[in-house]
Amino acid sequence: MMYVKVHGGTVQHGDPPLCHTCRHATVVKGVSARHEIIECRRLSTPHDHVRFPVTSCTGYSDRRQPSLDDMEDIAWVLRTDVKRHQIGFVRAADLPISERLRLARDW
């Protein structure tokens, strides 16, 4: 006999749908729970409406967490100045665009 354990297999009823916190969703709410329109920009055709509460999605991106672009904008880069014998941090946003692109390629 073989046992299979499924993690996250049971949906918790009452949890809000993933779309409410997804950066790819536009959620329009009315006065009651039935009055809700959710559009997903990750679906194949534009303006696709999600008609049921979503509990799992491969395209989910939590808007409560910073995106990669957001983190790159606030990142600090360690720089060395050989001529002055100094080491220090520089904000990535303050670097010339050519250096920012070079950093992105190095990752």
Secondary structure as GFF3:
##gff-version 3
##sequence-region A 1 107
A	DSSP	three_ten_helix	18	21	.	.	.	ID=ss1
A	DSSP	beta_strand	25	29	.	.	.	ID=ss2
A	DSSP	beta_strand	36	40	.	.	.	ID=ss3
A	DSSP	beta_strand	48	49	.	.	.	ID=ss4
A	DSSP	alpha_helix	68	74	.	.	.	ID=ss5
A	DSSP	beta_strand	76	81	.	.	.	ID=ss6
A	DSSP	beta_strand	86	91	.	.	.	ID=ss7
A	DSSP	three_ten_helix	92	94	.	.	.	ID=ss8
A	DSSP	alpha_helix	97	106	.	.	.	ID=ss9
###
